[in-house]
Amino acid sequence: MRRTVCGAGLGLLLGLFCAVMVLTGGVASANAAASGVRDDDFAAHGVALGEAVTQEQLTAAFGKLLYDDDVTRWGVPLKRYTFKKDVRVFVVQKTQRVAEIVLEKDAAAGRDGVRYGATSYYLQKVYGKAERVNLDGDACFISTNPADKYERLICTVDHDDGSLTSLRLTVLPLTEDEADAWATEGMLAADDGDADDETLANVLAGQAQIDTSALPASESPKLGGLTK
């Protein structure tokens, strides 16, 4: 009789253990499936990439404006707005659409508790697995918006401990080779599509052929990076 009771108890424990493993495994699988970038990761303080904005809207979103200046990146004339709390926003001059948002130091904050100093492990837990790459001398994890391959989320991390130092949201090319490829695809040229379609071509509409006088005389000049 005692042997029967013990056997039944052991069976019950084994059943509970299996149930717990199934449940926790399911939760882990759900969490793994949920990790990865989402559309709302390509916006900050209510301002999204590709959105047409005014200076007043940017000030309302990011606080006190320190100064603004004109820059050119990959042949695209931009207005750079620098705000008090380590925030820079780049807006295409012609379309007034947001091309890039940079959040540094304490301003580097994303969803699910991502903030300045977050570990590489946690960044990948939230935004999904990404290979660590070197971009202009910085160590970065780069994630692409599944809904728009030209929108990237760049997590810049400390070279030594891998902790988050800045977040950068951009629709601009990241390298000279990429800029050349996009120009070939027409993504840096004028676009005649629907003005309400917030694709990269519309964000940068007509910009690549403006302000080219400073480029070196050549049969096939290379587009440069960020210049005054």
CORKA-V782468 format. One line per field, one symbol per residue. phi: phi as a letter, one per 30 degrees, with the letter a starting at -180 (. if undefined). psi: psi as a letter, one per 40 degrees, with the letter a starting at -180 (. if undefined). burial: b if it has 24 or more other C-alpha atoms within 12 Angstrom, else e. A space follows every 50 residues. Layout:
phi=???
psi=???
burial=???
//
This chain:
phi=.ddddddddddddddddddddddddddddddddddkdbeddcbbhiccei ddbcdddddddcjdddabacbbbhicdbcccccdchbbbcbdddcicdca bccchdddbbdhidaejddeddedddcjdaddbcbhicdbccbcdedadc cbcccdbdddciddcacbcacdecbddddddddddidccdbcddddddde edeceiddcchcdddddadbdddccdbd
psi=ddddddddddddddddddddddddddddddddddiiiideefihfehihe hhiidddddddeahhdiiihihhfehhihhhhidffhhhhhhddefihdi hhhibdeghaifehiheiidddddddeihihhihhfeihihhiihdehee hihhhhihddeeihdihhhieiididddddddddeeeeiiheaheehfid dddeheddeifedeiihidgihhaahi.
burial=eeeeeeeeeeeeeeeeeeeeeeeeeeeeeeeeeeebbeeebbbbbebbbb bbbebeebbebbeebeeeeebbbbbbbbbbbbbeebbbbbbbbbbbbbbb bbbbbebbbbbeebbbbbbbebbbbbbbebeeeeeeeebbbbbbbeeeeb bbbbbbbbeeebbbbbbbbbbbbbeeeebbebbeeebbbbbeeeeeebbb bbbbbbbbbbeeeeeeeeeeeebbbeee
//
